[in-house]
Every structure is written in C-alpha cells, then in structure tokens.
C-alpha cells in the first residue's frame, strides 16, 4: 500500500511536470472559474433586485424554484464540462507527443457540443434530484444526498475523457466510465490520495503567505493588505493548477486503463505499479 501511495505521488509529480511544460493548460480552469462566477452573478441578480424572485427562491415547494435551480445547474455544469473537455483534449495531445494550443482544446469541445449539452442536462437533473432529497428532511436528507452525490461522482469519474475520446451519449458515457472504473477501483482511489497530498503541499506556500500578510497587518495595514492580496492571488492560481492537475491525472489514467498506453512524460514502472489495469 505504501509503495502504491508513493508511486501515485510520483505520478502526481509527472502531471505537474506536464503542467509546467505546458502552462497554458491552467488557462482552462481559470476561464471556467471566471465564467462560473458570471453564471452565479447572472442568476443572483434577478433574485437580489426582484421581490417576486426572492419569494420564489424562498419557497422550495414552488415549481418555479426547481425550474430556476435546474437552469442554474445546467448552465454551470455546461461551463465546467466544456472547459474540462478542452483541457482533456489538450492533455491527450501532450500524451501523444503533440503540441496543443488553446484553440485546439476549444475546437475539440465545440466539436463535442451535443455530448456536452446532453451531459450537462443529465448532471443538472441529478443535481436537482439530490437537492430535492436534501430538502425533504433537514438532517437525514442531507446525509442521504451526500452519500448519493459521492457515489455519482465515483461512477462518473471517467465521463469527461469518454465524452472527448469516444463521443458517446450520456448514458453510454456513464456505462463506459463504470466499466473502466471496475478495472481501476482501488488504484484510482490510491491515485487520488497521492494527488491530494501533492496538491496540499502546493497549497502550503499560500497558507504561509496568508500568515505573513496577517502578521504584516500588525505593522502596516498597507503591507498587510498587499501580503493578503498576494496570498489570495496564489490561492486562485493554486485552485486552477489543482483543477488542471486533476484533469491531466484522470486523462492519463483513462488512456492507460482503456488503451493500455503509457502517457508521455509518465513513468511506466510507477503507472503500472499503481494502476494494474488491463485495456477495458
């Protein structure tokens, strides 16, 4: 187990080296995050400035509440999946020794627009159902919703790479993701654990900067504000980098588990030690 965790940490480092070699991959999570903020603002604005909308959002028994929630989930999931698909497409090119531009990634997502829209509809439906379960009972509903949400995240682990590579519909994508997952169940969990440790270590400088900024406030408000600002900027970049690393990591696992190919820049011994999967 320890050897597998150590190897998975090495794979996380390999993903990091790919990101360093192709820094533009971090742009996709940054754009995605910015667009998601715009989505949130566009859905909050009518609620903030309309008493009628405020009344609707306070009444979860109203069909309009659930329609509005579904629309929000759909747009939000569409944005996330669209840019994740672009990231996966670029990562696959890197794995195959090719150069990839931002335009290549966006073009790949555009060519898979029907699949992305369909998956966003499915994700929004699941999101609304989980919210309904959570609302049904204050405590018990939240627990059940959390369990089901975690299960859904697990079985859809490989959906985005499947959508990008195999261009399947949402139902077939879930089936395919589950099929691949059966071959990599424990390995995927261990791999994510190693990746989690790696991304946590990347967060530590940001926490240190935040502590320094807080200390500087006791000396000079201007210096303290600057220090906190730098810490916030670092945290934003860390979040984007972590998202990009996760996309690279999942794509590498998908390529190995589904095709038996070792992604470029990844160590064969490490990936075979962690992911003892056969082509699915």
BAMIGU-601969 format. One line per 2 residues: their letters; for each residue x, y, z of N, C-alpha, C. Coordinates in steps of 0.1 Angstrom, whole numbers, plus 5000, padded with zeros to 4 digits. Last residue first. Layout:
N
A) X:Y:Z:X:Y:Z:X:Y:Z | ...
This chain:
280
XX) 4904:4981:4788:4890:4978:4790:4882:4978:4777 | 4935:4968:4794:4927:4975:4785:4913:4971:4786
XX) 4940:4964:4829:4941:4959:4815:4932:4967:4806 | 4958:4979:4855:4946:4977:4848:4949:4971:4834
XX) 4972:4987:4879:4974:4974:4873:4961:4970:4865 | 4984:5014:4888:4972:5011:4880:4975:4998:4873
XX) 5009:5014:4902:4996:5020:4908:4984:5015:4901 | 5026:5001:4885:5026:4998:4899:5013:5002:4906
XX) 5023:5015:4861:5019:5000:4862:5018:4996:4876 | 5033:5039:4869:5019:5038:4865:5014:5024:4865
XX) 5060:5033:4875:5051:5039:4885:5036:5037:4881 | 5070:5023:4851:5070:5015:4863:5061:5020:4874
XX) 5066:5045:4833:5060:5032:4831:5059:5024:4844 | 5061:5078:4841:5070:5067:4843:5062:5053:4842
XX) 5051:5102:4817:5048:5094:4828:5057:5082:4829 | 5058:5113:4793:5062:5120:4805:5058:5113:4818
XX) 5029:5100:4776:5043:5106:4775:5045:5114:4788 | 5011:5073:4790:5011:5087:4785:5026:5092:4785
XX) 5010:5040:4778:5016:5049:4789:5017:5063:4783 | 4980:5023:4770:4991:5032:4765:4997:5040:4777
XX) 4957:5009:4773:4969:5003:4777:4982:5011:4773 | 4932:5020:4769:4940:5017:4757:4953:5010:4760
XX) 4920:5023:4794:4912:5020:4783:4920:5015:4771 | 4941:5029:4813:4931:5019:4816:4923:5014:4804
XX) 4956:5049:4800:4962:5037:4803:4952:5025:4805 | 4936:5069:4796:4943:5064:4785:4950:5051:4788
XX) 4928:5073:4823:4918:5068:4813:4926:5062:4801 | 4951:5083:4835:4946:5070:4839:4936:5064:4829
XX) 4953:5107:4821:4964:5097:4820:4959:5083:4824 | 4929:5120:4829:4931:5116:4815:4942:5106:4813
XX) 4935:5123:4856:4923:5114:4852:4925:5110:4837 | 4957:5141:4853:4958:5128:4860:4947:5118:4856
XX) 4946:5164:4841:4957:5156:4835:4958:5142:4840 | 4926:5171:4860:4923:5167:4846:4933:5159:4839
XX) 4943:5176:4882:4933:5166:4883:4929:5161:4869 | 4957:5198:4872:4964:5186:4876:4954:5174:4876
XX) 4937:5217:4869:4944:5212:4858:4951:5199:4860 | 4930:5220:4896:4920:5215:4887:4926:5210:4874
XX) 4954:5230:4906:4949:5218:4911:4939:5212:4902 | 4955:5254:4891:4965:5244:4889:4961:5231:4894
XX) 4933:5268:4903:4933:5265:4888:4943:5254:4885 | 4942:5269:4929:4929:5262:4926:4929:5259:4911
XX) 4965:5284:4926:4966:5271:4932:4953:5263:4928 | 4955:5308:4918:4963:5301:4909:4964:5286:4913
XX) 4941:5315:4942:4934:5314:4930:4942:5305:4919 | 4963:5316:4959:4953:5306:4962:4944:5304:4949
XX) 4977:5338:4949:4984:5325:4949:4973:5314:4951 | 4959:5358:4955:4962:5355:4941:4968:5341:4940
XX) 4959:5357:4983:4947:5354:4976:4950:5350:4961 | 4986:5364:4988:4981:5351:4992:4968:5347:4985
XX) 4985:5390:4978:4994:5381:4972:4989:5366:4975 | 4967:5401:4997:4964:5401:4983:4972:5391:4975
XX) 4982:5399:5020:4970:5391:5019:4965:5390:5004 | 5002:5418:5014:5005:5404:5017:4993:5395:5015
XX) 4987:5441:5011:4995:5436:5000:4998:5421:5002 | 4977:5444:5037:4968:5442:5026:4975:5436:5013
XX) 5002:5448:5051:4993:5436:5054:4984:5433:5042 | 5010:5472:5040:5019:5460:5038:5010:5447:5040
XX) 4989:5487:5050:4992:5487:5036:5000:5474:5032 | 4990:5484:5078:4979:5480:5071:4981:5478:5056
XX) 5019:5473:5094:5014:5483:5085:5002:5477:5077 | 5019:5455:5116:5030:5465:5115:5025:5477:5106
XX) 4998:5439:5116:5001:5445:5129:5012:5455:5128 | 4999:5431:5090:4988:5440:5093:4991:5446:5107
XX) 5018:5411:5090:5022:5425:5085:5011:5435:5088 | 5003:5389:5098:5013:5395:5107:5017:5409:5103
XX) 4988:5385:5075:4982:5388:5087:4991:5394:5097 | 5009:5378:5057:5001:5390:5055:4994:5394:5067
XX) 5019:5355:5068:5028:5366:5067:5020:5379:5066 | 4996:5339:5064:5001:5341:5077:5010:5353:5078
XX) 4996:5339:5036:4984:5344:5043:4988:5348:5058 | 5020:5326:5030:5018:5340:5026:5006:5346:5034
XX) 5013:5300:5041:5024:5308:5047:5023:5323:5043 | 4993:5293:5023:4990:5295:5037:5000:5303:5044
XX) 5009:5292:5000:4998:5301:5001:4994:5304:5015 | 5026:5271:5006:5031:5284:5004:5021:5295:5005
XX) 5006:5249:5007:5013:5254:5019:5020:5268:5017 | 4996:5239:4983:4989:5250:4990:4996:5256:5001
XX) 5013:5219:4976:5014:5231:4968:5006:5243:4974 | 5005:5200:4994:5018:5206:4996:5020:5219:4987
XX) 4980:5194:4982:4980:5201:4995:4994:5207:4998 | 4988:5182:4959:4981:5195:4958:4981:5202:4971
XX) 4999:5158:4970:5007:5167:4962:5001:5181:4961 | 4977:5147:4983:4988:5150:4991:4997:5161:4983
XX) 4961:5142:4960:4956:5151:4971:4967:5156:4980 | 4976:5123:4946:4974:5136:4940:4969:5146:4951
XX) 4973:5102:4964:4986:5107:4962:4985:5121:4956 | 4945:5098:4962:4951:5101:4975:4965:5108:4973
XX) 4942:5091:4936:4937:5104:4940:4942:5108:4954 | 4954:5066:4937:4960:5076:4929:4955:5090:4933
XX) 4936:5052:4953:4950:5055:4958:4957:5066:4950 | 4914:5052:4936:4913:5059:4949:4927:5062:4955
XX) 4925:5038:4915:4920:5052:4913:4919:5059:4926 | 4929:5013:4927:4940:5021:4921:4937:5036:4920
XX) 4904:5004:4932:4913:5007:4943:4924:5016:4939 | 4894:5004:4903:4887:5009:4915:4897:5013:4926
XX) 4900:4997:4878:4909:5006:4884:4904:5011:4897 | 4880:4982:4866:4894:4977:4864:4904:4986:4873
XX) 4858:4997:4871:4859:4984:4877:4873:4978:4876 | 4862:5019:4855:4864:5021:4869:4865:5007:4876
XX) 4854:5011:4830:4868:5014:4832:4871:5014:4847 | 4826:5009:4836:4834:4997:4831:4849:4999:4833
XX) 4819:5035:4842:4818:5024:4852:4826:5012:4849 | 4824:5047:4817:4831:5051:4829:4831:5041:4840
XX) 4804:5034:4803:4818:5032:4799:4827:5036:4811 | 4781:5043:4815:4784:5028:4814:4799:5026:4812
XX) 4784:5070:4810:4783:5065:4824:4787:5050:4824 | 4782:5070:4782:4794:5075:4789:4795:5070:4803
XX) 4757:5061:4777:4768:5052:4774:4781:5057:4780 | 4743:5084:4787:4741:5070:4793:4753:5061:4790
XX) 4753:5105:4770:4755:5105:4785:4753:5091:4791 | 4770:5092:4740:4759:5099:4747:4761:5098:4762
XX) 4804:5096:4730:4792:5088:4733:4782:5097:4739 | 4831:5101:4722:4820:5109:4717:4806:5101:4719
XX) 4855:5092:4729:4846:5082:4723:4833:5088:4718 | 4870:5115:4739:4876:5105:4730:4866:5096:4722
XX) 4851:5131:4754:4861:5137:4744:4866:5126:4734 | 4837:5113:4769:4830:5122:4760:4839:5127:4750
XX) 4858:5101:4784:4850:5093:4775:4843:5101:4765 | 4867:5123:4799:4876:5117:4789:4868:5108:4779
XX) 4842:5126:4814:4847:5136:4805:4857:5131:4795 | 4839:5101:4829:4829:5105:4819:4835:5116:4809
XX) 4853:5089:4849:4859:5090:4836:4850:5095:4825 | 4835:5091:4872:4849:5095:4873:4856:5098:4859
XX) 4810:5084:4877:4812:5093:4866:4826:5098:4865 | 4811:5070:4901:4808:5062:4888:4810:5071:4876
XX) 4818:5091:4919:4827:5080:4917:4824:5073:4903 | 4796:5108:4918:4809:5113:4914:4819:5102:4911
XX) 4777:5091:4929:4776:5096:4915:4789:5101:4910 | 4786:5088:4955:4785:5077:4946:4784:5081:4931
XX) 4783:5114:4964:4796:5109:4963:4796:5097:4954 | 4755:5116:4962:4763:5125:4954:4777:5120:4953
XX) 4747:5097:4981:4744:5095:4967:4752:5104:4958 | 4757:5110:5004:4761:5097:5000:4759:5094:4985
XX) 4743:5135:5004:4758:5134:5003:4763:5121:4999 | 4717:5126:5006:4721:5133:4994:4736:5133:4993
XX) 4718:5115:5032:4715:5106:5020:4719:5113:5007 | 4723:5138:5046:4732:5127:5047:4730:5118:5035
XX) 4701:5154:5041:4714:5159:5037:4724:5148:5037 | 4680:5139:5052:4681:5141:5037:4694:5146:5033
XX) 4685:5140:5079:4687:5128:5072:4688:5129:5057 | 4681:5169:5083:4694:5162:5086:4695:5149:5078
XX) 4656:5177:5069:4667:5187:5073:4680:5180:5075 | 4643:5163:5041:4644:5162:5055:4657:5169:5059
XX) 4641:5173:5015:4630:5165:5021:4630:5164:5036 | 4663:5185:5007:4653:5194:5012:4642:5186:5019
XX) 4678:5163:4997:4683:5171:5008:4672:5179:5015 | 4662:5156:4976:4663:5147:4987:4668:5154:4999
XX) 4665:5179:4960:4652:5176:4965:4653:5166:4977 | 4693:5177:4954:4688:5189:4962:4674:5186:4968
XX) 4692:5155:4939:4699:5154:4951:4695:5166:4960 | 4677:5165:4917:4672:5154:4925:4679:5153:4938
XX) 4695:5185:4908:4681:5188:4913:4676:5177:4922 | 4716:5168:4899:4718:5179:4910:4705:5183:4916
XX) 4704:5153:4879:4709:5147:4891:4711:5157:4903 | 4699:5174:4861:4688:5166:4866:4692:5159:4879
XX) 4725:5183:4856:4716:5192:4862:4704:5184:4868 | 4736:5160:4843:4741:5165:4856:4732:5174:4863
XX) 4720:5159:4820:4719:5148:4830:4724:5153:4843 | 4727:5184:4809:4713:5181:4812:4712:5170:4822
XX) 4754:5179:4805:4750:5190:4814:4736:5188:4818 | 4753:5159:4785:4758:5156:4798:4754:5166:4809
XX) 4742:5174:4764:4734:5162:4769:4739:5159:4783 | 4763:5192:4760:4749:5197:4763:4741:5185:4770
XX) 4783:5174:4752:4785:5182:4764:4771:5188:4769 | 4773:5163:4729:4776:5154:4740:4777:5162:4753
XX) 4771:5186:4713:4759:5178:4716:4761:5169:4728 | 4800:5194:4712:4789:5202:4719:4776:5194:4722
XX) 4823:5186:4702:4816:5176:4710:4804:5183:4718 | 4834:5207:4689:4830:5195:4681:4822:5185:4689
XX) 4840:5223:4711:4830:5227:4702:4825:5215:4693 | 4862:5209:4721:4849:5210:4729:4838:5214:4720
XX) 4880:5212:4701:4876:5199:4705:4863:5199:4712 | 4883:5240:4702:4878:5233:4690:4873:5219:4693
XX) 4896:5242:4726:4883:5248:4724:4876:5242:4712 | 4920:5229:4720:4912:5224:4731:4897:5230:4729
XX) 4930:5245:4700:4928:5231:4697:4918:5225:4708 | 4934:5270:4712:4924:5268:4702:4920:5254:4699
XX) 4955:5265:4729:4942:5267:4735:4931:5265:4725 | 4974:5238:4713:4971:5252:4716:4957:5253:4723
XX) 4998:5212:4716:4984:5216:4717:4982:5231:4720 | 5020:5190:4701:5018:5203:4707:5003:5206:4706
XX) 5023:5154:4709:5019:5165:4700:5019:5178:4708 | 5027:5131:4724:5039:5138:4719:5036:5150:4709
XX) 5005:5122:4736:5009:5115:4723:5020:5122:4716 | 5001:5138:4757:5005:5124:4760:5010:5117:4747
XX) 4993:5161:4744:5006:5161:4750:5010:5147:4753 | 4967:5153:4736:4977:5156:4726:4991:5156:4731
XX) 4956:5150:4761:4957:5138:4752:4968:5141:4741 | 4955:5177:4769:4963:5167:4776:4966:5155:4768
XX) 4936:5187:4751:4950:5192:4750:4959:5182:4758 | 4913:5173:4760:4918:5172:4746:4932:5176:4745
XX) 4911:5182:4787:4914:5168:4784:4919:5166:4770 | 4905:5209:4782:4917:5205:4789:4921:5191:4786
XX) 4880:5206:4770:4891:5213:4763:4905:5209:4769 | 4866:5195:4791:4868:5187:4778:4879:5193:4770
XX) 4866:5216:4809:4873:5204:4812:4875:5195:4800 | 4850:5234:4794:4864:5237:4796:4872:5225:4801
XX) 4825:5219:4795:4831:5224:4783:4846:5227:4784 | 4820:5214:4822:4823:5203:4813:4830:5208:4800
XX) 4815:5241:4831:4826:5233:4837:4830:5222:4828 | 4793:5249:4815:4806:5257:4815:4818:5248:4820
XX) 4774:5230:4822:4778:5232:4808:4792:5239:4808 | 4770:5235:4849:4777:5223:4845:4782:5223:4831
XX) 4758:5261:4847:4770:5259:4854:4778:5246:4850 | 4735:5255:4832:4745:5264:4827:4758:5262:4834
XX) 4723:5236:4851:4726:5233:4837:4736:5242:4831 | 4719:5250:4875:4728:5238:4874:4732:5235:4860
XX) 4701:5270:4865:4714:5273:4871:4723:5262:4870 | 4679:5254:4858:4686:5262:4848:4700:5266:4852
XX) 4672:5243:4883:4677:5234:4872:4684:5242:4861 | 4664:5265:4896:4676:5258:4901:4681:5249:4890
XX) 4641:5272:4881:4652:5281:4882:4665:5274:4886 | 4626:5249:4886:4630:5252:4873:4642:5262:4872
XX) 4623:5251:4914:4630:5240:4909:4634:5242:4894 | 4608:5275:4915:4620:5273:4923:4629:5263:4916
XX) 4585:5268:4901:4594:5278:4895:4608:5278:4902 | 4571:5251:4918:4578:5245:4906:4588:5255:4899
XX) 4576:5255:4953:4572:5261:4940:4579:5255:4928 | 4587:5247:4975:4576:5239:4971:4571:5244:4957
XX) 4606:5264:4984:4611:5252:4976:4600:5243:4972 | 4606:5296:4985:4596:5286:4986:4600:5274:4977
XX) 4625:5314:4981:4623:5311:4995:4613:5299:4996 | 4623:5320:4954:4635:5312:4959:4634:5308:4973
XX) 4600:5335:4953:4600:5321:4946:4612:5313:4952 | 4607:5358:4967:4596:5349:4972:4597:5335:4966
XX) 4626:5367:4949:4630:5364:4963:4620:5355:4969 | 4611:5373:4927:4620:5363:4926:4625:5358:4940
XX) 4597:5395:4938:4589:5383:4933:4599:5371:4933 | 4616:5414:4943:4610:5408:4954:4602:5395:4950
XX) 4646:5416:4927:4632:5414:4924:4626:5407:4937 | 4673:5418:4930:4666:5430:4927:4651:5428:4924
XX) 4683:5392:4937:4686:5404:4945:4678:5416:4943 | 4673:5377:4916:4669:5374:4930:4671:5386:4939
XX) 4687:5387:4894:4673:5388:4895:4667:5385:4909 | 4715:5380:4904:4710:5394:4902:4695:5395:4902
XX) 4720:5353:4904:4717:5360:4917:4711:5374:4915 | 4725:5347:4878:4713:5341:4884:4710:5347:4898
XX) 4748:5362:4873:4736:5364:4864:4723:5358:4870 | 4765:5352:4892:4761:5366:4893:4748:5368:4885
XX) 4769:5326:4883:4763:5328:4896:4758:5342:4897 | 4781:5332:4858:4768:5325:4858:4761:5327:4872
XX) 4804:5344:4866:4794:5352:4858:4781:5345:4858 | 4816:5322:4878:4813:5334:4886:4803:5343:4879
XX) 4820:5307:4856:4811:5302:4866:4807:5313:4876 | 4839:5322:4843:4826:5320:4837:4816:5316:4847
XX) 4861:5318:4861:4856:5332:4858:4841:5331:4852 | 4864:5290:4859:4861:5296:4872:4855:5310:4870
XX) 4871:5288:4831:4860:5281:4837:4855:5288:4850 | 4895:5302:4831:4884:5307:4823:4871:5301:4828
XX) 4910:5285:4848:4908:5299:4851:4896:5305:4844 | 4910:5260:4835:4903:5262:4848:4901:5276:4852
XX) 4925:5270:4811:4911:5264:4810:4904:5265:4824 | 4950:5277:4820:4941:5288:4815:4926:5282:4815
XX) 4966:5256:4824:4959:5262:4836:4949:5273:4832 | 4977:5251:4800:4966:5242:4804:4959:5248:4816
XX) 4999:5267:4797:4986:5272:4792:4974:5263:4796 | 5021:5253:4804:5014:5262:4814:5001:5267:4810
XX) 5036:5228:4799:5025:5234:4790:5016:5242:4800 | 5055:5222:4817:5059:5222:4803:5049:5229:4794
XX) 5039:5222:4840:5050:5231:4839:5054:5233:4825 | 5022:5200:4834:5016:5213:4835:5027:5224:4834
XX) 5041:5180:4834:5034:5183:4822:5028:5197:4822 | 5048:5181:4861:5058:5184:4851:5052:5187:4837
XX) 5024:5172:4872:5029:5186:4875:5039:5190:4865 | 5024:5146:4864:5013:5155:4859:5017:5170:4861
XX) 5045:5137:4879:5046:5137:4864:5036:5146:4858 | 5035:5140:4904:5046:5149:4901:5048:5149:4885
XX) 5016:5120:4903:5012:5134:4905:5023:5144:4901 | 5034:5099:4902:5025:5102:4890:5020:5116:4891
XX) 5044:5100:4928:5053:5102:4917:5045:5105:4904 | 5021:5094:4942:5027:5107:4944:5037:5110:4932
XX) 5019:5067:4934:5009:5077:4929:5013:5091:4931 | 5042:5057:4947:5041:5057:4932:5031:5067:4927
XX) 5033:5059:4973:5045:5066:4969:5046:5067:4954 | 5011:5043:4972:5009:5057:4975:5021:5065:4971
XX) 5024:5019:4967:5014:5024:4957:5012:5039:4959 | 5039:5016:4990:5046:5017:4977:5037:5023:4967
XX) 5019:5013:5009:5028:5024:5010:5035:5027:4996 | 5008:4988:5000:5000:5000:5000:5009:5013:5000
